[in-house]
Amino acid sequence: MRLIADGGSTKVHWVLYEEEKHISDIFTPGINPSVMPADLIVSLLRQHLIPQLRQIQSIDAVEYYGAGCRGDACDIMKHALGCILPQAAYITVDSDMSGACRAMSEGKSSIVCILGTGANSCLYDGEKIIDNVPPLGYILGDEGSGAWLGKTLLADILKEMLPEEITREFNNRYRLGYDELIRHIYRPAANDPAANGFLASFAPFLSEHINCPEIERIVTTGFNLFFERNIMLYYRRHAAITPCSLPLNFVGSVAASFKPQLINTALNHGLPEPSIRRSPLARHISLS
């Protein structure tokens, strides 16, 4: 049996296969080994993943594609997986960007992007990533991501820049005062979600109120920044590619939730209509 994971900072989607037959989907809290120690990851996996796995002793291969999986963080994640699934003879860890490329490109050159809790992009030649504009995380970058959208929404709420009915509904739903919001973002407690995940948790509110012009403006501003500060740089760096010479692919909850706005942003930049999928695991991905 093979276990394949699409690991985000907010949630991890696991798919269990037996001889290429889909057995089950499992969802657990987010993991990011670049900011989480191995013992915490092991604890989360023991608490949330192991109880949901069927025929755990039959799992002999694990493929994990995750946020923050680069350099030493890949070793941390691989070690954690080995601790909870010691019988697995094959464990491999790669970036969520690599997983998105394999799922979306069909072995062809393309620009592949992730818009979820965070944001990332790359130029893919059908076999490997050949260029990557650094996403820089939710403080310096991640334009258009769930964290960026949530950050902008909170700032507009606190500065009273949105319609009164939107602010009133937000406050009635979340009941978070100024001091509590600031603590969650700047001084999170040990059991609080990471700041980027906390900010991204407000993306559904934006989706529910997308017909409000001020809300849609937040989304389109974030998407425009993502295109201008990320995607368009590939065309400047690589003279051989033109705006219509490569497919444009997106995965992630934010990309799927705001599909009309994302398509319009691409077309307004003179780019082809993108292919958009919520999860790369909607199409089987594999390193083998």
Number of C-alpha atoms within 10 A of each C-alpha: 18 21 22 22 24 24 25 23 22 22 16 22 19 22 20 20 18 13 8 10 10 12 14 14 16 14 16 18 16 21 23 21 23 17 11 15 14 20 13 13 20 19 13 17 20 17 12 14 18 13 10 15 16 12 8 16 12 13 21 16 17 23 24 27 26 27 26 23 24 17 11 12 22 21 17 22 29 21 19 23 23 17 15 16 21 15 14 19 11 13 20 16 23 22 19 23 26 19 24 28 32 23 22 27 20 11 14 15 19 21 24 28 26 28 24 28 31 27 29 27 26 25 23 23 16 15 14 14 18 10 15 18 14 14 18 13 17 22 11 9 20 27 28 30 31 33 30 27 28 26 22 19 24 18 13 17 18 14 9 11 12 18 14 11 9 17 18 12 12 16 13 10 10 9 11 13 10 10 8 13 17 12 13 17 18 11 13 16 11 7 6 13 18 22 18 22 23 21 25 24 17 19 25 15 16 21 16 11 13 17 11 14 11 16 22 17 14 19 26 18 15 21 25 21 16 24 18 13 17 23 26 14 13 20 14 11 10 11 8 8 12 12 15 11 12 16 18 23 23 28 25 23 21 28 28 19 19 18 18 10 18 25 18 17 21 18 12 11 14 11 20 17 16 20 17 22 23 18 19 25 21 11 12 15 20 14 12 4
